Amino acid sequence: MGLNGLDQRRKDVDKKVADLQTQVEDLTKLVHTLLTVICEEADGVQSGSVPKIPGQPARGYCM
């Protein structure tokens, strides 16, 4: 493997690292979005809009 081969390998590795970094950033955004939805009690327990299950306690369950 000559100098040109090493240069090409470095370029390939740099491109792959950049692609992986983009994927990590996208996944980080997705995780933050999902955590926001989960933390906002999307099932309505905090707001009181959740449907009641007969015979169940008013708290302590989730849809």
C-alpha angles and dihedrals in degrees: 000000000000131000092276090054092052092048091051091048090051091050090050092049092046090051092049091049090050091050091049091048090054090051091049091051091049092049091047090055090049093050092049090050092049092047090050091053092047094047092050090065094240089186092070098243094132096042094047093237094114114113113251120240109219113247094014127113115262090242138034102057134089135203 
